[in-house]
Amino acid sequence: MILARAGCRLQGANLLIRGDVPIGAGLSSSAAIEVAAALALLDNSELVTDRVELARLCRSAENEFVGARVGIMDPFVSCCAQAGRALMLDCRSLEYRLLPLPPGVSLITCNAMVKHRHASGEYNSRRVQCEEGVRLLSRSLPNIRALRDVTAEELELHGHDLPETIRKRCRHVVLENARVSAAAAALQDGDLATFGRLMKESHRSLRDDYEVSCPELDLMVELAEKQEGVYGARLTGGGFGGCTVNLVKSKAAPQFERSVSGGYEKATGISPQILVTSAAGGVGEVEP
């Protein structure tokens, strides 16, 4: 429907869908299937669209038909990622740049294998709370459109007028934006120690201010931070279960997998899924 509304005259197609991205684990499985299906339908109809526009269309499909008030980050990286690179995206302008991931490091995803039932509505709730924060802060800062327009100093100055929960949500977003910029600079400089420290700070903010973590994810991060060769660990996705992402020296990955898996299962009785990966490219045709 979204493609048709954008003027794409699609031919009929029979689609076989197969995947290995865990569903409901915070790994953007919905964006993956949206982007892959959209590109397959366009290619089948001999149509071409800009990758950035494709990401916009996929976000619209999720917003309007699924009812999830997700942003554009997940479909955008599914469209525009490049192997061996991190992608920094400005979600307002959609300008982006690719950042180097040095050799000898692995991205390890740890699936806690839990998903709490209240997670589905909490994402939308956080969006509403942040929008309320913008509305209240705009009384003192009339030119802001979103929390990205607020500096840490401005929030410190004007945040005392906010309800405590709203203030915490705003503090997470404002400081997380600053952490992202600092993390991009660290990657550009090859400073993985700083990048990892920012990952740790991010998780603590997600846990304490945004309140989207859970005991299982906190345990997974705690176990990871005790391992040799770990730069940083944090939850990924919407929270309340799902996965953590860890930046680890590649040579330490086998021991990391054994220790974290064993420690988590001993503490919870749940066998986690550990995926040792690298940064891959975005959507594309798979050659036979």
C-alpha positions as CSV (number, residue, x, y, z in Angstrom):
1,M,0.0,0.0,0.0
2,I,2.8,2.4,0.9
3,L,4.7,1.7,-2.3
4,A,1.5,2.1,-4.4
5,R,0.8,5.3,-2.7
6,A,4.3,6.5,-3.6
7,G,3.5,5.8,-7.3
8,C,5.1,2.4,-7.7
9,R,3.1,0.2,-10.0
10,L,4.0,-3.3,-8.7
11,Q,3.6,-6.6,-10.5
12,G,2.2,-9.6,-8.6
13,A,4.7,-11.8,-6.9
14,N,5.0,-15.0,-4.8
15,L,7.5,-14.4,-2.0
16,L,9.3,-17.0,0.1
17,I,10.6,-15.5,3.3
18,R,13.4,-17.1,5.3
19,G,15.5,-15.5,7.9
20,D,17.7,-16.0,11.0
21,V,17.2,-12.7,12.7
22,P,15.6,-13.5,16.1
23,I,12.0,-12.1,16.2
24,G,11.2,-9.7,19.1
25,A,14.7,-9.5,20.3
26,G,15.5,-5.9,19.6
27,L,17.5,-6.7,16.5
28,S,15.3,-4.8,14.0
29,S,13.7,-7.9,12.6
30,S,10.7,-5.8,11.5
31,A,12.9,-3.4,9.6
32,A,14.8,-6.3,8.0
33,I,11.7,-7.9,6.6
34,E,10.2,-4.6,5.5
35,V,13.3,-3.5,3.6
36,A,13.9,-6.9,2.0
37,A,10.3,-7.3,0.9
38,A,10.1,-3.8,-0.5
39,L,13.3,-4.2,-2.5
40,A,12.2,-7.6,-3.8
41,L,8.9,-6.2,-4.9
42,L,10.5,-3.2,-6.6
43,D,13.1,-5.4,-8.3
44,N,10.4,-7.8,-9.5
45,S,8.6,-4.9,-11.0
46,E,11.8,-3.5,-12.6
47,L,11.5,-0.4,-10.5
48,V,14.3,1.5,-8.8
49,T,14.1,3.8,-5.8
50,D,16.7,5.7,-3.8
51,R,17.8,3.9,-0.7
52,V,17.0,6.8,1.6
53,E,13.5,7.1,0.1
54,L,13.1,3.3,0.6
55,A,13.9,3.8,4.3
56,R,11.3,6.5,4.5
57,L,8.7,4.3,2.9
58,C,9.4,1.4,5.2
59,R,9.1,3.6,8.3
60,S,5.8,4.8,7.1
61,A,4.6,1.2,6.7
62,E,5.5,0.4,10.3
63,N,4.0,3.7,11.7
64,E,0.7,3.5,9.8
65,F,0.0,-0.2,9.4
66,V,1.6,-1.7,12.5
67,G,1.0,1.3,14.8
68,A,4.5,1.4,16.2
69,R,5.9,4.9,16.5
70,V,9.4,3.9,15.4
71,G,11.9,6.2,14.0
72,I,13.9,5.8,10.8
73,M,17.1,4.5,12.2
74,D,16.4,0.7,11.8
75,P,15.2,0.8,8.1
76,F,17.8,3.3,7.3
77,V,20.7,1.2,8.4
78,S,19.1,-1.8,6.7
79,C,19.1,0.2,3.5
80,C,22.4,2.0,3.7
81,A,24.9,0.1,5.8
82,Q,28.3,-0.9,4.5
83,A,30.4,-3.8,5.6
84,G,33.0,-3.1,8.2
85,R,31.5,0.4,9.0
86,A,29.4,2.0,11.6
87,L,26.8,4.4,10.4
88,M,26.0,7.7,12.1
89,L,22.7,9.1,11.1
90,D,21.1,12.5,11.6
91,C,17.4,11.5,11.8
92,R,16.2,14.9,11.0
93,S,18.2,15.7,7.9
94,L,18.9,12.1,7.0
95,E,22.5,13.0,6.4
96,Y,24.8,10.2,7.4
97,R,28.4,9.2,7.4
98,L,30.2,5.9,7.6
99,L,32.8,5.4,10.4
100,P,35.6,2.9,10.5
101,L,35.4,-0.2,12.7
102,P,39.0,-1.3,13.2
103,P,40.1,-4.9,12.4
104,G,40.4,-7.3,15.2
105,V,37.1,-6.5,17.0
106,S,33.8,-8.4,16.9
107,L,30.3,-7.3,17.6
108,I,28.8,-9.9,19.9
109,T,25.0,-10.0,20.4
110,C,23.7,-11.8,23.5
111,N,20.1,-12.7,23.4
112,A,18.7,-12.9,26.9
113,M,15.8,-15.0,25.6
114,V,13.2,-13.0,27.6
115,K,10.6,-10.5,26.5
116,H,8.5,-8.9,29.1
117,R,4.8,-8.5,28.2
118,H,4.6,-4.7,28.9
119,A,7.3,-3.9,26.4
120,S,5.0,-3.4,23.4
121,G,3.3,-0.3,24.8
122,E,6.3,1.2,26.6
123,Y,8.1,2.4,23.5
124,N,5.2,4.6,22.5
125,S,4.9,5.7,26.1
126,R,8.5,6.9,26.1
127,R,7.9,8.9,22.9
128,V,4.9,10.6,24.6
129,Q,6.9,11.4,27.7
130,C,9.7,13.0,25.6
131,E,7.2,15.0,23.6
132,E,5.7,16.3,26.8
133,G,9.2,17.3,27.9
134,V,9.7,19.3,24.7
135,R,6.3,21.0,25.3
136,L,7.2,22.0,28.8
137,L,10.8,23.0,28.0
138,S,9.6,25.2,25.1
139,R,8.1,27.6,27.6
140,S,11.7,28.6,28.4
141,L,13.3,27.5,25.1
142,P,10.7,28.6,22.5
143,N,12.9,27.7,19.5
144,I,13.2,24.0,20.2
145,R,11.4,21.4,18.1
146,A,12.8,18.2,19.7
147,L,15.1,17.2,22.5
148,R,18.0,17.2,20.1
149,D,17.7,21.0,20.2
150,V,18.4,21.1,23.9
151,T,21.9,21.1,25.4
152,A,22.9,19.5,28.6
153,E,23.4,22.9,30.1
154,E,20.0,24.1,29.1
155,L,18.4,21.0,30.6
156,E,20.2,21.5,33.8
157,L,19.0,25.1,33.9
158,H,15.4,24.6,33.0
159,G,14.8,20.9,33.9
160,H,13.9,21.6,37.5
161,D,10.4,22.6,36.3
162,L,9.7,19.2,34.8
163,P,8.0,16.3,36.6
164,E,10.7,13.9,37.8
165,T,9.8,11.1,35.3
166,I,9.8,13.5,32.4
167,R,13.0,15.0,33.5
168,K,14.7,11.6,33.6
169,R,13.5,10.7,30.1
170,C,14.7,14.1,28.8
171,R,18.1,13.7,30.5
172,H,18.6,10.3,28.9
173,V,17.9,11.6,25.4
174,V,19.9,14.8,25.7
175,L,23.0,13.1,27.1
176,E,22.7,10.2,24.8
177,N,22.8,12.5,21.8
178,A,26.0,13.9,23.2
179,R,27.4,10.4,23.8
180,V,26.7,9.5,20.1
181,S,28.7,12.5,18.9
182,A,31.5,11.6,21.2
183,A,31.4,7.9,20.2
184,A,31.6,8.9,16.5
185,A,34.7,11.0,17.2
186,A,36.2,8.1,19.2
187,L,35.7,5.7,16.3
188,Q,37.2,8.1,13.8
189,D,40.3,8.3,16.1
190,G,40.4,4.5,16.6
191,D,39.9,5.1,20.3
192,L,38.0,2.0,21.3
193,A,38.5,2.5,25.0
194,T,36.5,5.7,24.9
195,F,33.9,4.2,22.7
196,G,33.5,1.3,25.1
197,R,33.2,3.6,28.1
198,L,30.4,5.5,26.3
199,M,28.6,2.2,25.7
200,K,28.7,1.5,29.4
201,E,27.4,5.0,30.2
202,S,24.6,4.5,27.7
203,H,23.4,1.3,29.3
204,R,23.3,2.9,32.7
205,S,21.3,5.8,31.4
206,L,18.9,3.4,29.6
207,R,18.5,1.5,32.9
208,D,18.2,4.4,35.3
209,D,16.8,7.4,33.4
210,Y,14.9,5.9,30.4
211,E,14.0,2.8,32.5
212,V,13.8,0.3,29.6
213,S,16.2,-2.3,30.9
214,C,15.3,-5.4,33.0
215,P,17.2,-7.7,35.4
216,E,18.2,-10.1,32.7
217,L,19.7,-7.5,30.5
218,D,21.5,-5.9,33.4
219,L,22.9,-9.3,34.4
220,M,24.1,-9.8,30.8
221,V,25.9,-6.5,30.8
222,E,27.4,-7.1,34.2
223,L,28.7,-10.5,33.1
224,A,30.1,-9.0,29.9
225,E,32.0,-6.2,31.6
226,K,33.9,-8.7,33.7
227,Q,35.4,-10.5,30.7
228,E,38.8,-9.9,29.2
229,G,38.9,-8.1,25.9
230,V,35.6,-6.3,26.3
231,Y,35.5,-2.7,25.4
232,G,31.8,-2.0,26.2
233,A,28.3,-3.5,26.5
234,R,24.8,-2.1,26.4
235,L,21.3,-3.2,25.7
236,T,20.1,-2.8,22.2
237,G,16.6,-2.3,20.7
238,G,13.5,-1.3,22.7
239,G,14.6,-3.0,25.9
240,F,12.5,-4.9,28.5
241,G,14.2,-8.0,27.3
242,G,15.9,-8.9,24.0
243,C,19.6,-8.5,23.5
244,T,22.7,-6.7,24.5
245,V,25.4,-5.7,22.0
246,N,29.1,-6.0,23.0
247,L,32.3,-4.7,21.4
248,V,35.0,-7.4,22.0
249,K,38.5,-8.1,20.8
250,S,38.1,-10.9,18.3
251,K,40.7,-13.1,19.9
252,A,38.7,-13.0,23.2
253,A,35.4,-13.8,21.5
254,P,35.4,-17.6,22.2
255,Q,36.1,-17.2,25.9
256,F,33.6,-14.4,26.1
257,E,30.9,-16.7,24.6
258,R,31.7,-19.5,27.0
259,S,31.9,-17.4,30.1
260,V,28.9,-15.2,29.5
261,S,26.7,-18.0,28.4
262,G,27.7,-20.2,31.4
263,G,27.3,-17.4,33.9
264,Y,23.9,-16.3,32.6
265,E,22.5,-19.8,32.5
266,K,23.8,-20.5,36.0
267,A,22.1,-17.4,37.4
268,T,18.8,-17.6,35.5
269,G,18.3,-21.2,34.3
270,I,18.0,-19.8,30.8
271,S,20.3,-20.7,28.0
272,P,21.1,-17.5,26.0
273,Q,21.8,-17.2,22.3
274,I,25.3,-15.7,21.6
275,L,26.0,-14.4,18.1
276,V,29.5,-13.4,17.2
277,T,29.2,-11.1,14.2
278,S,30.8,-8.3,12.3
279,A,29.3,-5.2,10.7
280,A,27.6,-6.2,7.5
281,G,26.3,-4.4,4.5
282,G,22.7,-3.4,4.0
283,V,20.0,-5.0,1.8
284,G,21.0,-6.4,-1.6
285,E,20.3,-9.3,-4.0
286,V,21.8,-12.6,-3.0
287,E,23.7,-14.1,-5.9
288,P,23.0,-17.8,-6.5
